[in-house]
Amino acid sequence: MTIFRWILVTALAVAFLMLAVANWTPVPFRLPDGAMVMLPLPLLLGGAFVAGWLPTWLLLIGTKATLKRKLARTSTLDLRPPALPSQAQPTIVPPAGA
Protein backbone atom coordinates (compact mmCIF):
# COMPACT_ATOMS: atom_id res chain seq x y z
CA MET A 1 0.00 0.00 0.00
CA THR A 2 2.92 2.33 0.65
CA ILE A 3 4.08 2.08 -2.93
CA PHE A 4 0.72 3.39 -4.13
CA ARG A 5 0.98 6.31 -1.73
CA TRP A 6 4.47 7.15 -3.04
CA ILE A 7 3.26 6.91 -6.64
CA LEU A 8 0.34 9.24 -5.85
CA VAL A 9 2.54 11.75 -4.01
CA THR A 10 5.09 11.72 -6.83
CA ALA A 11 2.37 12.22 -9.47
CA LEU A 12 0.92 15.14 -7.50
CA ALA A 13 4.36 16.71 -7.08
CA VAL A 14 5.10 16.40 -10.80
CA ALA A 15 1.69 17.90 -11.65
CA PHE A 16 2.32 20.80 -9.26
CA LEU A 17 5.76 21.44 -10.75
CA MET A 18 4.37 21.41 -14.29
CA LEU A 19 1.63 23.87 -13.32
CA ALA A 20 4.16 26.03 -11.47
CA VAL A 21 6.42 26.27 -14.51
CA ALA A 22 3.48 27.03 -16.81
CA ASN A 23 2.09 29.75 -14.50
CA TRP A 24 5.29 31.45 -13.36
CA THR A 25 3.89 34.96 -13.66
CA PRO A 26 4.28 37.68 -11.05
CA VAL A 27 1.06 38.69 -9.33
CA PRO A 28 0.52 41.69 -7.03
CA PHE A 29 0.31 40.86 -3.34
CA ARG A 30 -0.59 43.46 -0.69
CA LEU A 31 1.31 43.13 2.59
CA PRO A 32 -0.38 44.01 5.91
CA ASP A 33 1.42 47.38 6.01
CA GLY A 34 -0.13 48.28 2.63
CA ALA A 35 2.94 47.79 0.45
CA MET A 36 2.50 45.97 -2.86
CA VAL A 37 4.91 43.16 -3.70
CA MET A 38 5.09 41.20 -6.94
CA LEU A 39 5.35 37.47 -6.17
CA PRO A 40 5.37 34.49 -8.52
CA LEU A 41 1.99 32.76 -8.48
CA PRO A 42 3.31 29.29 -7.46
CA LEU A 43 5.17 30.81 -4.52
CA LEU A 44 2.02 32.58 -3.37
CA LEU A 45 -0.08 29.41 -3.70
CA GLY A 46 2.54 27.31 -1.92
CA GLY A 47 2.65 29.81 0.94
CA ALA A 48 -1.14 29.76 1.22
CA PHE A 49 -1.10 25.95 1.29
CA VAL A 50 1.52 25.86 4.06
CA ALA A 51 -0.35 28.54 6.03
CA GLY A 52 -3.46 26.35 6.02
CA TRP A 53 -1.76 22.98 6.47
CA LEU A 54 0.77 23.75 9.20
CA PRO A 55 -1.63 24.74 12.04
CA THR A 56 -3.83 21.72 11.32
CA TRP A 57 -0.83 19.40 11.35
CA LEU A 58 0.45 20.87 14.63
CA LEU A 59 -3.02 20.45 16.17
CA LEU A 60 -3.02 16.81 15.05
CA ILE A 61 0.37 16.19 16.66
CA GLY A 62 -0.80 17.77 19.93
CA THR A 63 -4.02 15.77 19.97
CA LYS A 64 -2.19 12.51 19.28
CA ALA A 65 0.27 13.22 22.12
CA THR A 66 -2.59 13.98 24.52
CA LEU A 67 -4.48 10.83 23.57
CA LYS A 68 -1.34 8.67 23.90
CA ARG A 69 -0.71 10.11 27.35
CA LYS A 70 -4.32 9.42 28.42
CA LEU A 71 -4.17 5.89 27.02
CA ALA A 72 -0.92 5.18 28.84
CA ARG A 73 -2.47 6.42 32.08
CA THR A 74 -5.61 4.29 31.72
CA SER A 75 -3.71 1.17 30.69
CA THR A 76 -1.91 1.14 34.04
CA LEU A 77 -5.20 1.11 35.97
CA ASP A 78 -6.83 -2.17 36.97
CA LEU A 79 -10.29 -1.89 35.42
CA ARG A 80 -11.56 -5.36 36.42
CA PRO A 81 -14.49 -5.43 38.87
CA PRO A 82 -13.57 -6.51 42.38
CA ALA A 83 -14.05 -10.19 43.15
CA LEU A 84 -17.10 -11.09 45.23
CA PRO A 85 -16.61 -12.90 48.52
CA SER A 86 -17.09 -16.67 48.27
CA GLN A 87 -20.11 -16.60 50.61
CA ALA A 88 -21.95 -13.76 48.84
CA GLN A 89 -25.73 -14.19 48.81
CA PRO A 90 -28.06 -12.51 46.33
CA THR A 91 -30.21 -9.71 47.63
CA ILE A 92 -33.95 -10.32 47.31
CA VAL A 93 -35.96 -7.17 46.73
CA PRO A 94 -39.74 -7.45 47.37
CA PRO A 95 -42.14 -6.09 44.71
CA ALA A 96 -43.15 -2.45 45.08
CA GLY A 97 -46.86 -3.08 45.64
CA ALA A 98 -46.53 -5.63 48.45
N, C-alpha and C positions, 0 to 999 in steps of 0.2 A: 504494500500500500504506500510505502514511503517513496517508491520510485515514481508513482503516479503524481504524488504531491510535488516532487522535484521537477517533473516534466511540466506540470501546470505552472509552477512558479517561474520556471525558465521561459515558458511561452509568454507569460504575462510580462516578464521583464523585457523580452525582445520586442513585444508589441509596444510597450511604453517607450522604449528607446527609439523605435521607428517613428512613432508619433512625435516624440520630442524633437528628432532631427527634422521632420517635415514641418513642424510648427515653431521653429526657433525664431520667433519674431519678438521684438521688444514691445511690451505693453506698459501703459502708464499705471503706476501704483502710488496711491497717496498714503504717506506715512502719518502716524498720529499727530505729529507736530504741524501737518499741513503741507510738507514738502512733497513734490512729485519726483518719483524715481522711475526710470525705465528699466524694467526687469524682463528677462526672457520668460516667455509663457511657461515652458516646462519647469523652470525654477520656481515660479510662483505657484503652480499647481502642486509640485512636490512639497513645498513649504506648507501649503494648506492641508495636504494629506497628513503630514507629520504632526501638524498642530491639532488635528482631530484624532489621530491614532494614538499619540503618546500619552495623553491623560487617561484614555480608556485602558491602555495597556498597563499603566502604573496602578490604576484602580484594581485591575484584575490580579496583579501580583500581590497587592496588599490584602485583597479578599482571600486569595489562596493561602497566604501566610496565616491569616487569622483563623481560617477554617482548619488548617493543619494543626495549629496550636490547640484549638478547642477539641479536635479529635484525639490528639495525644493526651489531653487532660482527661477526657471521658474514657479512654481505653484503659487507663490505670485504675479506674473505679471498679469495684465489684458490684455489678448490677443484678446479680442473682437474688431471688427472694430468700429471706432467711428460712432455714429449715424448721419445720414444726417439731415440737416435742413428740416423743414416741407415744405418749399417753394422751395425745390431744383428742378431745371429744367434740363432735359437731354441736353447734348451738342450734337449739330448736326454738323457732320464733312462732308464737301462736298467731292465728289469723286476726285481722284487725277488728272484725265484728264480734268476736267471742268474748 
